Amino acid sequence: MNRIILLIVVLLNSILNVSAQENETLLSIRKTKVDRAEFERIYKKNNQNLFNESDRKSPKEYLELFINFKLKVIEAESLKMDRDTVFINELAGYRKELAVPYLTNIKFNEEMVHEVYDRMLKEVNASHILFKLDKSAGIEEEQAVLEKTIKIREELLAGKDFNEAAKEYSDDPSAKSNGGSLGYFTAFQMVFPFEEAAFNTAVNEISEPIRSSFGYHLIKVHDIRKNRGEIKVAHIMKMFPQGITAPGKAKLKTEIDSIYSALENGADFTEMVKQFSDDKRSSEQDGEMPWFSSSRMVPEFAGPAFNIKNKGDFTKPVETQFGYHIIKKLDERQVASFEDSKAEIENKIKKDPARSTYSKQAFIDNLKSEYNFVENVKNIEILKNKNIGDDLENKHLKLFIIDNKNFNIADFNSFLQNEKIQTGTYAGNFNKWVDYEITKLEDSKLEDKYPDFRYLMQEYHDGILLFNISEDKIWNFASQDSAGLKKFYDKNKGEYLWEERFKGSIVICKDTLLRETAEKYYAAGMSSDEVIDQLNKEGEMVVINENAWEKGSHPIVDYFVWNGPEPEHFNGKVTFIRGDKIPPEAKNLNEARGLYISDYQNYLEKIWLKKLRRKYRVKVNKKLLNLIPDA
């Protein structure tokens, strides 16, 4: 018995020690203190779902970043940025949004959770037509849009093509190009009323009009299939530059086909990624991309990726709006089991009142019980048959108590005034007032009752201040400080280089005779401006483009200088170039301005952080830090 008691005492002390350690101060900066629990929560949160595994930090590494972050926030507070009206209003707006799930009563049962999980096992392929309508629209406007929706549905049932109707009628801007197609989706990927209708409409059928927060929808279901889970792939990408021309696209197609041939002949996929892929983020991870489901990726990429049968196999080159890809399958995983998914499903239901059975009254009743709500029935009776605006003798007549606070007629009148309620009876608005006051009280206690809410509000508070002070001290300053930027450039010129380039002119003449004349003028030492003056006296007979081009930046230069493929619609009889190759050289400030501004910002930030470290004393409990495990 003594041994059992001793064991219980040891276990209890162990639990108390862990709890004490979590509340013990890990970091102190001036008057700001951060306990172990707060730091550990932020550390774990920021070490999850990393795109690049090399970004993963140990607690010691992350603490340095966290200290820098906190120093900037504390400096912003010392400059009273947190008292700025714009900041206060912005933070209040975020708080209002974050508070919504905490100020509603969400009810759900096991049956609802199972129903959602069953949907997660499927993917629906559907198209829709949207008839836009604000959720606050009046009765007449609502009825007009509904009648229009019903009329279009009748046209569809009579045989009108759904996709053509979407292009013609839908208020969804993307319908003009995709015919209303939404591709495949599963549970939680659409607003609830839309999801509910899609999963309850048979294949090739058209739903009844569905009202969502966006307006009315007509949904046509094309297919329902088993959810294929998620896959992990690597890819080699030849990216389409903005404004790519047909010749440029053809050149990239030749390059990706050449890469595919090399892979077919045994080339190492990882090496080909490092040498040729234009996706710099994934190429640092040997081409690996984060896990994705078919509905979370453009169909042109997802389709071929999910059709790869075996791990290690790769596709032929596929085209998306972003470029050409060769995709290699690395791994796959199915939808998690019900037991593993249950907690996540319940959490998502809680945050979506439209999905659950919502009961405002149940929420209010719970709060009344929690905060010891008591009505003064006798005094409330005095308000019976009294109209708003009637002269009431005792403005301090107590009507109810919430959390030991009395509310009287004067408070009631203030509520009516704020809500701009000027007609009706006091009794008719009494419950609305009670609901307002008790919800307001609950709202004021959210930070104390819910640690997650408190932490999230702190993150928003610090995040806004960080953005504001960084914008003021670094980003805007760096772009506007011309003298400082020039001085920084002079110290660091040569950081960014042009590759070997052809510097000269591309000359396109109207006919072969003009070409001969242009070449003679150049041979005689004329400049391009002089050639244009001589040949374009009677109209545009010659077009001359002067510049310096790297390999791959212009198909005509590539053809003449680097033996590239013949450009599309190219006429070599009337086209020639004049100039020379120039070796790699440093970009000047204007040519690499964005890059040098970014570097200058980093430079200014380092100097600023050194000043902040000298200004504010930073104290770390290293012994406590060593107890935090790697995330």
Buried (B, 14 or more C-beta within 10 A) or exposed (E): EEEEEEEEEEEEEEEEEEEEBBEBBBBBBBEEEBBBBBBBBBBBEBBEEEEEEEEBBEBEEBBEEBBBBBBBBBBBBEBEBBEBEEBEEBBEEBBEEBBEBBBBBBEBEEEBBEBBBEBBBBBBBBBBBBBEBEEEBEEEEBEBBBEBBEEBBEEBEEEBEBBEBBBBBBBBEEBEEBBBBBBBBBBBBBBBBBBBBBBEBEEEEBBEBBBBEBBBBBBBBBEBEEBBBBBBBBBBBBBBEEEEEEBBBBBBBEBBBEBBEBBEEEBEBBEBBBEBBBBEEBBBBBBBBBBBBBBBBEBBBBBBBBEBEEEEEBBEBBBBEBBBBBBBBBEBEEBBEBEEBBEEBBEEBBEBBEBBEEBEEEBBBBBBEBBEBEEBEEBBEBBEEBEBEEEBEEEEBBBBBBBEEEBBBEBBBEBBEEEEBEEEBBBEBBEEBBBBBBBEBBBEEBBEEBEEBBBBBBEBBBBBBBBBBBEEBBBEBBBEBEEBBEEBBEEBBEEBEBEEBBBBBBBBBBEEEBBEBBBEBBEEEBEBEEBBEBBBEEEEBBEBBBBBBBBBBBBBBBBBBBEBEEBEEBEEEBBBBBBEEEEEBEBEBEEBBEEBBEBBBEBBBEEBBEEBBEEBEEEBBEEBBEBBEEB
